[in-house]
């Protein structure tokens, strides 16, 4: 540094030292080599600082720096070269669509990726699904038509499987912004929870606009700490749990808490009424007893309801919870009792779980990347006749269910698990903080990692077992084969070859037959399994041919005789007289069309007006001609009288008027017929 160093921090997991100077330059050093690995400058707030503090979270590789009232968060990106990465940042979860066979995964960078479950092919990517906010939760509705994403900005977004955004649900209140950690879709609407003590409800009837505001939840302040997990029990039960280990059962229709399971929680159990519900006064008293919390943590990270079970007896269970210290607990919702608990993962600070669709298997995972598959088909499934007598408490079951398999799936913490069935196999999808999303079967066989170059095919279990058995037998044969090689060469007893002494110019030494290097190489190669070469077929002509004959491909074996001598063919006419066929013709104007004179050609048929026009038209024309002739005749008779100045007699005028009216009456029926 060129300025005074004000802060120093050790990263013990990587043997590094982080130093920060007064000129706001951050350096990362290797302790053993004492060299600077990285230098960061120009990204910190400017101005004179009064106080600067560091905090390094080694598990997530994040460094938190404070400058007076400003804070800066730096994330250390892991340098991974020998593994397949599905995302650039840790994967926080995934959701499945059984109808389409698709999978959507989300990472801390806010990127959503669509995959095909059958082959692992990447379909599309949606970077910055929530802008600059980090995606923290993924969920899907019961019909798998929509899926939901929650983020640190307090919003839940509703998407379809084509990547179209439908709604944006606002979980923030006026006074604070809540990070969404759990989303659950119900028939009545969508429920969201996170770093808040209350439940946020969005009813279905409010999904009309792009941005949806929450509905008012009737009963508040039931949980004393943040809600971490949600589950639903048909037909109208909502189950919530949080940091304090209290499991609350709600009626989603009346929005009221009907029961609380407080057998394993950090708070002392309050006074319960006849229905198993705690009173408000007891909740207030328990809220003030934070100093009496138990040393062990009872945080509940997952809640799952066993839908196929309908327990009525006290010894049967239909609710499973897990969380801190690696414990798994089975509950009876109808009785409000704890039925069984067992330690699934030793030395684990927290675990997550998922139940198979048929409620036959339970899969748990811890922060070290380990997975365990438990068979719970008959676990905590007592009949009504085996329950304890009245007044006696049912003994708590602490025995573990049958463990089918366990393996380490990832090198870092597993954040989410999804289960599905394909080809009569139970498949497990795991999302981890090591930036990978993998697909396994229930026996620990890796099918593939999403993002790898080669696509996979999900095969039936019988085919997989046959292939594994065949590989095991081949490996046993390789182990049983004796490893033979050339005799060891004594390095001390060495003498030159006699031919090298007698004829040094003509002698050529073979390094592979008479040297230590060649003998050791042959010895190392003799231990390997030799690949069988194909046998030669000397009877075939195209294989036994002369080696010096150049190869001409697959037609080399064909027998091709010499071509027969042919005479010169007769030259075609277009070659002998090209000027006739290919000469350039001059452009000439088109000759005028000559029409035949009238009378030169004899008419084949004669047509006149009377044969072409209809009869009523011809009759009308005849009447018009008669009228015109009559009018002309009358006009000629009137002209001599007008010149003489004589007045026309009234009788003649009446006669003419009658004649004209008669002509008009004769024309009217003709005009009607025309129309």
Phi and psi in degrees as a GROMACS rama.xvg file:
@    title "Ramachandran Plot"
@    xaxis  label "Phi"
@    yaxis  label "Psi"
@TYPE xy
-101.66  -4.3276  UNK-2
-126.832  162.885  UNK-3
-57.9502  140.186  UNK-4
-84.327  127.029  UNK-5
-108.356  -21.2793  UNK-6
-143.277  142.501  UNK-7
-137.958  135.637  UNK-8
-140.165  138.889  UNK-9
-99.05  137.173  UNK-10
-109.703  96.1591  UNK-11
-70.2452  -33.3401  UNK-12
-64.9615  -29.0792  UNK-13
-114.762  6.8966  UNK-14
55.0709  53.2408  UNK-15
-129.134  158.878  UNK-16
-123.085  131.727  UNK-17
-110.263  123.651  UNK-18
-122.695  148.336  UNK-19
-134.19  128.954  UNK-20
-103.157  173.798  UNK-21
-70.7659  -25.4195  UNK-22
-84.2678  15.5618  UNK-23
61.9937  53.8538  UNK-24
-122.435  125.57  UNK-25
-104.398  132.398  UNK-26
-128.503  142.563  UNK-27
-113.92  126.651  UNK-28
-117.28  148.859  UNK-29
-91.4261  124.113  UNK-30
-68.0414  -41.9923  UNK-31
-72.8462  -45.4658  UNK-32
-84.481  -19.4029  UNK-33
59.0165  46.1757  UNK-34
-127.822  155.987  UNK-35
-83.4753  123.065  UNK-36
-89.4243  -32.8094  UNK-37
-155.636  146.119  UNK-38
-127.317  127.658  UNK-39
-121.615  127.001  UNK-40
-150.809  154.403  UNK-41
81.9086  5.11791  UNK-42
-110.629  -1.95839  UNK-43
-99.8036  156.833  UNK-44
-60.0322  139.557  UNK-45
-87.4831  161.935  UNK-46
113.55  168.172  UNK-47
-82.2252  124.063  UNK-48
-99.2354  147.177  UNK-49
-95.6611  -38.4054  UNK-50
-140.149  137.354  UNK-51
-133.83  129.741  UNK-52
-131.856  151.19  UNK-53
-117.475  150.598  UNK-54
-149.905  126.348  UNK-55
-114.385  120.962  UNK-56
-98.6575  100.685  UNK-57
-69.9923  -28.1105  UNK-58
-66.0395  -40.1106  UNK-59
-99.2974  -7.04596  UNK-60
68.2386  40.5284  UNK-61
-119.673  139.9  UNK-62
-117.16  125.99  UNK-63
-109.802  125.318  UNK-64
-121.89  139.713  UNK-65
-118.611  135.656  UNK-66
-127.607  97.5894  UNK-67
54.9005  -108.699  UNK-68
-98.227  1.51989  UNK-69
-106.226  151.123  UNK-70
-131.299  145.327  UNK-71
-129.213  135.054  UNK-72
-117.797  124.281  UNK-73
-115.498  133.415  UNK-74
-109.187  131.945  UNK-75
-89.9617  120.386  UNK-76
-85.7048  127.095  UNK-77
-73.9441  137.05  UNK-78
-91.6874  100.519  UNK-79
-118.082  125.057  UNK-80
-120.762  -22.9861  UNK-81
-102.021  12.4185  UNK-82
-132.085  158.454  UNK-83
-86.8291  130.702  UNK-84
-108.448  128.815  UNK-85
-85.8367  -30.7913  UNK-86
-136.949  164.518  UNK-87
-80.5963  -20.5223  UNK-88
-124.521  166.462  UNK-89
-55.313  137.891  UNK-90
-84.7909  126.024  UNK-91
-96.5899  -18.9663  UNK-92
177.176  175.8  UNK-93
-154.943  155  UNK-94
-132.194  149.764  UNK-95
-113.87  148.373  UNK-96
-121.702  106.033  UNK-97
-67.8971  -31.9711  UNK-98
-68.9284  -48.6584  UNK-99
-87.0054  -14.3609  UNK-100
67.6985  33.7124  UNK-101
-114.626  161.463  UNK-102
-137.463  135.926  UNK-103
-119.339  127.528  UNK-104
-121.19  150.579  UNK-105
-131.272  146.395  UNK-106
-118.849  175.951  UNK-107
-67.9684  -21.0987  UNK-108
-76.4855  -2.89407  UNK-109
84.457  18.8953  UNK-110
-97.8465  129.71  UNK-111
-105.929  132.304  UNK-112
-124.903  133.487  UNK-113
-100.655  132.208  UNK-114
-128.778  157.334  UNK-115
-94.48  126.28  UNK-116
-70.2088  -34.9353  UNK-117
-70.5283  -28.8295  UNK-118
-127.523  -15.0972  UNK-119
81.1665  12.7373  UNK-120
-75.0058  138.064  UNK-121
-82.2272  125.348  UNK-122
-90.7883  -51.7641  UNK-123
-160.682  164.76  UNK-124
-128.951  145.093  UNK-125
-127.023  89.1017  UNK-126
-72.1296  151.238  UNK-127
54.3218  55.2772  UNK-128
-64.5166  -29.0794  UNK-129
-119.386  33.5845  UNK-130
71.9823  -127.962  UNK-131
-89.8326  -0.609786  UNK-132
-81.6648  155.237  UNK-133
-89.9055  132.607  UNK-134
-74.6734  130.194  UNK-135
-120.69  -14.6304  UNK-136
-152.067  145.87  UNK-137
-134.933  141.503  UNK-138
-154.36  164.855  UNK-139
-134.294  157.888  UNK-140
-82.9707  166.708  UNK-141
-59.51  -33.9046  UNK-142
-84.5848  -4.2699  UNK-143
60.2798  26.9227  UNK-144
-86.9173  -27.0346  UNK-145
-132.396  156.791  UNK-146
-133.685  157.395  UNK-147
-123.081  143.478  UNK-148
-128.328  133.259  UNK-149
-112.124  152.063  UNK-150
-138.943  176.312  UNK-151
-73.7597  -13.1072  UNK-152
-82.3964  0.105635  UNK-153
83.7719  18.7458  UNK-154
-117.337  146.541  UNK-155
-115.549  126.957  UNK-156
-109.936  140.644  UNK-157
-105.885  123.708  UNK-158
-124.146  158.352  UNK-159
-101.824  174.257  UNK-160
-78.5554  1.52384  UNK-161
-96.0211  -1.30159  UNK-162
91.441  14.3241  UNK-163
-91.2087  133.408  UNK-164
-88.4243  125.48  UNK-165
-101.064  -53.1562  UNK-166
-136.733  160.522  UNK-167
-130.535  114.695  UNK-168
-97.1244  124.832  UNK-169
-94.5256  110.657  UNK-170
-96.3815  -0.116462  UNK-171
-81.5757  143.657  UNK-172
-96.2294  176.308  UNK-173
-67.5019  -35.0808  UNK-174
-91.6688  -24.114  UNK-175
-147.877  165.194  UNK-176
-113.896  127.144  UNK-177
-107.855  132.474  UNK-178
-80.1399  133.418  UNK-179
-89.6206  123.265  UNK-180
-115.645  -18.1631  UNK-181
-141.748  137.941  UNK-182
-132.806  134.256  UNK-183
-136.854  129.227  UNK-184
-98.965  126.637  UNK-185
-119.001  173.991  UNK-186
-67.9204  -34.606  UNK-187
-76.3718  -19.7563  UNK-188
159.834  -152.942  UNK-189
-119.625  133.569  UNK-190
-112.708  132.913  UNK-191
-127.004  145.604  UNK-192
-146.734  160.16  UNK-193
-174.267  -135.29  UNK-194
-80.5869  59.8981  UNK-195
-147.649  153.54  UNK-196
-87.5577  -8.03502  UNK-197
-116.826  163.32  UNK-198
-93.6845  137.676  UNK-199
-107.039  124.95  UNK-200
-118.307  132.683  UNK-201
-119.635  109.906  UNK-202
-77.6616  152.964  UNK-203
-64.4678  -32.9918  UNK-204
-70.471  -14.1808  UNK-205
-90.0658  0.233474  UNK-206
-85.0078  69.848  UNK-207
-118.646  -34.0294  UNK-208
-101.698  169.525  UNK-209
-65.2429  -41.7244  UNK-210
-107.116  125.965  UNK-211
-113.88  132.211  UNK-212
-96.0493  150.508  UNK-213
-73.1159  155.615  UNK-214
-87.4728  157.219  UNK-215
-79.0892  119.033  UNK-216
-79.734  130.153  UNK-217
-65.6995  -55.5419  UNK-218
-97.2286  126.207  UNK-219
-119.763  168.455  UNK-220
58.1264  39.2624  UNK-221
-81.8154  -41.4186  UNK-222
-89.2324  141.641  UNK-223
-91.8707  -15.9439  UNK-224
-128.496  178.996  UNK-225
-65.4555  146.294  UNK-226
-86.5384  128.578  UNK-227
-113.72  -20.6415  UNK-228
-144.304  148.293  UNK-229
-133.188  151.777  UNK-230
-158.122  157.305  UNK-231
-125.668  142.36  UNK-232
-124.861  109.509  UNK-233
-57.7762  147.564  UNK-234
-94.0309  -24.085  UNK-235
-146.37  39.5261  UNK-236
-115.18  135.372  UNK-237
-120.071  132.216  UNK-238
-118.979  132.058  UNK-239
-130.565  152.334  UNK-240
-151.863  156.945  UNK-241
-143.251  -156.963  UNK-242
-64.0897  -35.5557  UNK-243
-79.3684  -5.39091  UNK-244
85.5043  1.43536  UNK-245
-79.5652  128.278  UNK-246
-105.783  119.263  UNK-247
-109.346  136.266  UNK-248
-109.544  123.688  UNK-249
-113.38  154.695  UNK-250
-97.1295  110.869  UNK-251
-68.0994  -19.9458  UNK-252
-79.3846  -47.3148  UNK-253
-88.9814  -10.0966  UNK-254
57.5702  44.0749  UNK-255
-130.69  150.916  UNK-256
-83.3684  121.764  UNK-257
-98.357  -25.8572  UNK-258
-157.646  150.827  UNK-259
-130.613  130.743  UNK-260
-99.8966  107.879  UNK-261
-122.829  26.4333  UNK-262
-69.8931  -28.1318  UNK-263
-131.485  86.2208  UNK-264
-148.946  165.177  UNK-265
-77.719  -17.2511  UNK-266
-94.6612  148.278  UNK-267
-68.576  141.863  UNK-268
-62.4203  129.021  UNK-269
-77.8703  179.113  UNK-270
-72.0127  125.792  UNK-271
-103.796  143.458  UNK-272
-83.193  -169.974  UNK-273
-65.9889  -25.5501  UNK-274
-90.3136  2.04899  UNK-275
84.3716  16.3516  UNK-276
-105.834  137.492  UNK-277
-81.3975  145.868  UNK-278
-81.4075  162.762  UNK-279
-67.0206  -35.578  UNK-280
-66.098  -39.2234  UNK-281
-68.1293  -32.092  UNK-282
-67.7953  -38.5315  UNK-283
-65.704  -38.5433  UNK-284
-67.6389  -39.9714  UNK-285
-70.7468  -26.0609  UNK-286
-68.5534  -26.2264  UNK-287
-90.5285  8.61278  UNK-288
-111.447  42.4667  UNK-289
-67.4123  -23.5533  UNK-290
-72.3263  -18.2009  UNK-291
-96.2704  20.4676  UNK-292
-65.3316  149.2  UNK-293
-71.7617  156.452  UNK-294
-68.6672  -38.7817  UNK-295
-76.7328  144.601  UNK-296
-88.8486  141.461  UNK-297
-119.239  30.1847  UNK-298
-61.2845  133.735  UNK-299
-103.319  116.858  UNK-300
-97.7736  -26.2694  UNK-301
-141.415  144.636  UNK-302
-131.245  130.096  UNK-303
-136.198  136.169  UNK-304
-101.313  132.936  UNK-305
-85.2098  96.1251  UNK-306
-67.7184  -29.5484  UNK-307
-77.5302  -10.0723  UNK-308
-100.141  142.646  UNK-309
-129.963  74.0993  UNK-310
-76.6169  136.882  UNK-311
-117.818  -25.0534  UNK-312
-79.1698  156.355  UNK-313
-70.97  -25.2895  UNK-314
-87.1436  0.134439  UNK-315
-103.755  156.094  UNK-316
-132.385  147.143  UNK-317
-135.638  12.6877  UNK-318
-136.297  134.382  UNK-319
-122.052  136.629  UNK-320
-133.606  152.745  UNK-321
-148.339  168.741  UNK-322
172.385  -125.354  UNK-323
-69.5154  152.698  UNK-324
65.8677  9.01581  UNK-325
79.438  18.907  UNK-326
-92.072  146.371  UNK-327
-121.51  131.339  UNK-328
-126.388  142.195  UNK-329
-111.524  133.034  UNK-330
-124.676  156.886  UNK-331
-110.066  110.623  UNK-332
-69.8848  -35.1807  UNK-333
-69.4504  -37.5295  UNK-334
-93.2738  -16.3545  UNK-335
68.0825  36.7019  UNK-336
-123.416  151.535  UNK-337
-86.3372  121.265  UNK-338
-95.493  -45.6366  UNK-339
-151.655  155.149  UNK-340
-153.253  143.377  UNK-341
-150.682  157.056  UNK-342
-87.533  108.838  UNK-343
-83.7176  -41.1742  UNK-344
-129.261  118.549  UNK-345
-79.9407  148.196  UNK-346
56.9329  36.3733  UNK-347
-114.985  130.309  UNK-348
-74.873  -33.6575  UNK-349
-158.143  149.101  UNK-350
-134.583  163.486  UNK-351
-126.752  170.828  UNK-352
-155.189  168.925  UNK-353
-155.955  146.77  UNK-354
-109.353  140.388  UNK-355
-66.8458  158.587  UNK-356
-59.7376  -31.0399  UNK-357
-91.7236  6.40223  UNK-358
58.6606  32.1698  UNK-359
-99.3234  -23.9825  UNK-360
-130.828  148.897  UNK-361
-124.264  126.227  UNK-362
-113.53  126.869  UNK-363
-120.974  152.655  UNK-364
-145.127  149.778  UNK-365
-120.91  -174.353  UNK-366
-74.4878  -13.2203  UNK-367
-89.9842  1.49136  UNK-368
88.6196  11.3276  UNK-369
-91.0328  144.345  UNK-370
-124.383  140.268  UNK-371
-131.234  138.021  UNK-372
-113.572  121.506  UNK-373
-112.953  144.268  UNK-374
-98.0509  113.019  UNK-375
-120.692  24.6857  UNK-376
-61.6443  -40.1233  UNK-377
-111.513  12.5748  UNK-378
-84.499  127.398  UNK-379
55.4719  50.6921  UNK-380
-131.267  63.0941  UNK-381
-83.7466  149.248  UNK-382
-81.4178  170.166  UNK-383
-68.5459  -24.8254  UNK-384
-79.2593  -11.8418  UNK-385
-99.2879  3.08177  UNK-386
-75.6292  161.64  UNK-387
-70.3084  160.976  UNK-388
-70.6218  166.526  UNK-389
-62.789  136.049  UNK-390
88.0409  -10.5741  UNK-391
-105.316  139.445  UNK-392
-83.417  141.567  UNK-393
-71.638  130.633  UNK-394
-65.1729  143.744  UNK-395
-77.6142  129.861  UNK-396
-84.0947  124.361  UNK-397
-116.972  -0.798889  UNK-398
-76.267  141.93  UNK-399
-77.0997  149.302  UNK-400
-73.6473  174.753  UNK-401
-67.597  127.445  UNK-402
-92.0407  117.309  UNK-403
-85.7772  -43.1366  UNK-404
-160.273  159.334  UNK-405
-154.738  144.892  UNK-406
-164.019  166.572  UNK-407
-96.0723  112.858  UNK-408
-90.1489  -30.8022  UNK-409
-139.017  162.664  UNK-410
-89.5552  -5.17503  UNK-411
-134.028  -175.561  UNK-412
-62.604  139.595  UNK-413
-92.9528  122.505  UNK-414
-96.2241  -24.4528  UNK-415
-155.704  151.492  UNK-416
-135.017  136.493  UNK-417
-132.08  140.077  UNK-418
-119.231  143.552  UNK-419
-152.979  169.094  UNK-420
-122.387  130.367  UNK-421
-144.005  132.779  UNK-422
54.9313  41.3629  UNK-423
60.8019  29.2949  UNK-424
-126.714  140.949  UNK-425
-86.286  115.191  UNK-426
-103.425  144.51  UNK-427
-123.69  124.514  UNK-428
-104.379  124.749  UNK-429
-119.334  133.619  UNK-430
-113.886  127.477  UNK-431
-127.808  164.006  UNK-432
-76.133  -6.52262  UNK-433
-84.4699  19.0447  UNK-434
69.3051  22.5294  UNK-435
-124.837  150.811  UNK-436
-126.886  115.68  UNK-437
-120.355  158.139  UNK-438
-121.169  124.792  UNK-439
-127.715  164.506  UNK-440
-103.251  174.381  UNK-441
-69.9791  -9.31519  UNK-442
-98.1085  4.78286  UNK-443
88.932  12.2449  UNK-444
-85.0441  125.008  UNK-445
-78.293  119.2  UNK-446
-83.1293  -39.0203  UNK-447
171.166  166.037  UNK-448
-112.503  127.796  UNK-449
-63.5609  124.368  UNK-450
113.194  -8.75791  UNK-451
-73.4368  161.132  UNK-452
-70.9338  -43.4427  UNK-453
-85.1419  132.56  UNK-454
-84.5941  151.749  UNK-455
-110.276  171.87  UNK-456
-135.101  126.645  UNK-457
-78.1071  114.956  UNK-458
-102.727  159.156  UNK-459
-62.2399  159.067  UNK-460
-64.6244  -35.0733  UNK-461
-63.4642  -39.1718  UNK-462
-66.0497  -39.1465  UNK-463
-66.8702  -41.9747  UNK-464
-65.786  -38.3144  UNK-465
-63.7586  -41.6837  UNK-466
-66.1221  -40.3803  UNK-467
-65.4829  -38.6994  UNK-468
-66.2622  -39.6523  UNK-469
-65.3271  -40.9577  UNK-470
-66.0294  -35.4163  UNK-471
-67.4359  -41.089  UNK-472
-65.3087  -39.8738  UNK-473
-63.816  -38.5402  UNK-474
-66.1967  -37.6293  UNK-475
-66.1942  -37.7646  UNK-476
-64.5121  -39.1348  UNK-477
-65.1003  -37.618  UNK-478
-71.6721  -31.4819  UNK-479
-80.7912  -19.339  UNK-480
-67.78  131.489  UNK-481
-69.6121  139.272  UNK-482
-91.8924  104.321  UNK-483
-107.686  146.858  UNK-484
-156.742  178.156  UNK-485
-65.8539  152.094  UNK-486
-60.6039  148.627  UNK-487
-66.7571  142.711  UNK-488
-96.9406  128.391  UNK-489
-79.2395  115.142  UNK-490
-72.4769  -24.0299  UNK-491
-80.7634  -38.9101  UNK-492
-89.8737  84.6871  UNK-493
-130.036  138.485  UNK-494
-144.375  149.857  UNK-495
-69.25  158.337  UNK-496
-69.1314  141.39  UNK-497
-62.8332  -35.7523  UNK-498
-67.8676  -30.257  UNK-499
-67.7524  -27.1417  UNK-500
-82.9799  -42.8782  UNK-501
-76.8966  -41.6742  UNK-502
-130.429  77.9054  UNK-503
-68.6043  -28.0866  UNK-504
-78.237  -38.4259  UNK-505
-88.3224  -8.29901  UNK-506
-81.6895  132.987  UNK-507
-124.31  123.319  UNK-508
-89.7146  141.954  UNK-509
-101.107  113.736  UNK-510
-66.6241  -24.9502  UNK-511
-83.4756  -18.2671  UNK-512
-103.935  -25.9209  UNK-513
-129.983  28.7483  UNK-514
-130.927  160.172  UNK-515
-66.4155  -36.5246  UNK-516
-63.7944  -44.6113  UNK-517
-66.555  -40.4534  UNK-518
-66.1294  -38.6642  UNK-519
-70.2827  -36.1382  UNK-520
-65.9854  -41.3545  UNK-521
-66.7425  -35.4079  UNK-522
-67.5958  -40.3093  UNK-523
-69.2437  -35.051  UNK-524
-75.6968  -22.9033  UNK-525
-70.2265  -24.2785  UNK-526
-76.6202  -15.1321  UNK-527
-81.7512  156.642  UNK-528
-77.9493  125.001  UNK-529
-76.7287  136.816  UNK-530
-80.9158  130.902  UNK-531
-72.1471  127.881  UNK-532
-89.1474  150.027  UNK-533
-68.2043  142.499  UNK-534
-73.2809  148.591  UNK-535
-83.9254  151.399  UNK-536
-119.723  89.1587  UNK-537
-71.6454  -14.2348  UNK-538
-76.6098  -17.5462  UNK-539
-81.6136  136.173  UNK-540
-67.6546  -37.8745  UNK-541
-75.4547  -9.52182  UNK-542
-97.146  -36.4721  UNK-543
-86.2932  12.784  UNK-544
-73.924  173.475  UNK-545
-62.5025  134.696  UNK-546
-68.9039  -24.6057  UNK-547
-82.017  -7.06056  UNK-548
-76.1076  127.097  UNK-549
-66.3576  139.025  UNK-550
-74.7808  140.432  UNK-551
-125.166  26.5781  UNK-552
90.5521  -159.208  UNK-553
-69.8437  -14.2103  UNK-554
-91.7356  11.0159  UNK-555
-68.0043  -27.7853  UNK-556
-81.6756  -6.64933  UNK-557
-75.875  140.285  UNK-558
-87.6511  115.477  UNK-559
-115.303  116.14  UNK-560
-86.4573  171.674  UNK-561
-70.2676  146.629  UNK-562
-73.07  142.362  UNK-563
-74.487  146.606  UNK-564
-73.4496  132.798  UNK-565
-122.499  144.808  UNK-566
-78.318  165.874  UNK-567
-67.8567  127.711  UNK-568
-70.0136  158.966  UNK-569
-66.0888  133.01  UNK-570
-67.6414  129.514  UNK-571
-65.6532  158.081  UNK-572
-66.1828  -33.6291  UNK-573
-70.6771  -20.1175  UNK-574
-82.7523  -32.5054  UNK-575
-74.7768  -36.5699  UNK-576
-126.128  73.2769  UNK-577
-69.1701  -25.5668  UNK-578
-67.1433  -24.3449  UNK-579
-76.5596  -38.2587  UNK-580
-91.8156  -31.8434  UNK-581
-120.979  14.9902  UNK-582
-72.8662  156.661  UNK-583
-85.7737  117.938  UNK-584
-83.2368  137.865  UNK-585
-76.6117  149.516  UNK-586
-80.3257  129.279  UNK-587
-125.55  145.414  UNK-588
-70.1008  145.461  UNK-589
-67.565  138.76  UNK-590
-69.8681  144.692  UNK-591
-68.1997  147.173  UNK-592
-77.0714  123.472  UNK-593
-90.1061  125.801  UNK-594
-99.5826  144.609  UNK-595
-72.6019  140.592  UNK-596
-70.4316  155.579  UNK-597
-66.3621  132.134  UNK-598
94.0931  -10.641  UNK-599
-71.3889  -41.5504  UNK-600
-101.084  139.276  UNK-601
-78.4903  133.444  UNK-602
-69.5337  136.915  UNK-603
-81.9137  -30.4176  UNK-604
-151.063  148.871  UNK-605
-110.916  136.641  UNK-606
-130.27  136.944  UNK-607
-127.602  -176.33  UNK-608
-66.0555  -33.885  UNK-609
-70.4024  -22.3865  UNK-610
-90.2696  -19.4389  UNK-611
-94.4961  -37.8101  UNK-612
-90.7966  153.817  UNK-613
-70.9573  165.486  UNK-614
-68.4551  -38.8933  UNK-615
-66.7255  -28.4356  UNK-616
-71.0239  -40.3061  UNK-617
-67.0131  -38.6653  UNK-618
-64.6951  -39.8579  UNK-619
-64.0337  -40.5545  UNK-620
-64.0646  -38.8747  UNK-621
-62.9538  -42.934  UNK-622
-63.4498  -39.2796  UNK-623
-64.9113  -41.6084  UNK-624
-63.4578  -40.8328  UNK-625
-61.833  -41.9841  UNK-626
-63.9882  -43.8745  UNK-627
-62.7366  -41.6448  UNK-628
-64.0063  -39.4641  UNK-629
-66.354  -39.4811  UNK-630
-66.2553  -38.1676  UNK-631
-66.9698  -39.3819  UNK-632
-64.669  -42.3381  UNK-633
-66.2595  -36.1932  UNK-634
-67.4059  -38.3549  UNK-635
-67.4407  -33.8314  UNK-636
-71.4116  -31.3416  UNK-637
-79.2745  -26.74  UNK-638
-61.374  -46.4606  UNK-639
-61.8726  -33.5727  UNK-640
-70.4615  -36.9681  UNK-641
-69.2025  -33.5102  UNK-642
-70.164  -35.9529  UNK-643
-78.7857  -10.3256  UNK-644
78.6942  8.17914  UNK-645
-78.6063  148.435  UNK-646
-86.8405  139.322  UNK-647
-69.9795  135.212  UNK-648
-66.0822  147.518  UNK-649
-66.6179  -31.7171  UNK-650
-67.5568  -36.3878  UNK-651
-67.1906  -39.0311  UNK-652
-61.766  -42.6772  UNK-653
-64.2327  -36.9937  UNK-654
-64.7583  -41.2525  UNK-655
-65.2711  -41.9272  UNK-656
-62.8742  -37.3646  UNK-657
-68.2734  -37.0958  UNK-658
-66.0823  -41.5943  UNK-659
-65.5281  -42.1211  UNK-660
-63.6416  -34.9675  UNK-661
-65.8786  -39.7464  UNK-662
-63.4553  -38.4305  UNK-663
-66.8912  -37.3543  UNK-664
-67.0241  -32.5224  UNK-665
-72.9646  -26.6704  UNK-666
-78.4159  -27.9058  UNK-667
-61.5385  -49.2805  UNK-668
-63.6827  -30.0899  UNK-669
-66.7861  -41.1261  UNK-670
-65.7706  -38.3394  UNK-671
-63.8574  -40.7907  UNK-672
-65.4209  -33.4994  UNK-673
-65.938  -44.6844  UNK-674
